[in-house]
């Protein structure tokens, strides 16, 4: 049986990191989006988890007008 997968934007923030920690404890594969220069302090409890995958980048929203 394969693990369920989840994608979290803003994983290095308070809410994102707590959600990631919870989901990892339930056996999920967690993919998280964070900016290159974001602080990783909130991820210190889970950063070495083999089911955590950090993706560096951001969503760029532009007005079409």
C-alpha positions, 0 to 999 in steps of 0.5 A, spaced: 500 500 500 502 506 498 502 512 502 497 518 501 501 524 499 499 531 501 502 538 498 503 544 503 504 551 501 508 555 506 510 549 510 515 553 514 510 557 517 507 556 524 500 553 521 504 549 515 509 546 519 504 543 525 500 540 519 506 537 516 508 534 523 501 531 524 501 528 517 508 525 517 506 522 524 500 519 520 504 516 515 503 521 509 508 523 504 509 530 505 511 535 499 512 542 502 513 549 498 517 554 501 521 560 499 529 559 498 530 565 504 525 562 509 527 561 516 527 553 517 526 554 525 519 551 525 521 545 521 527 543 526 522 537 529 521 534 522 527 536 517 530 529 517 524 525 516 524 521 510 517 522 508 518 530 508 520 533 501 521 540 501 520 544 494 523 551 494 519 556 490 513 561 490 507 562 486 507 569 483 500 572 482 500 578 477 494 582 475 492 581 468 490 588 467 
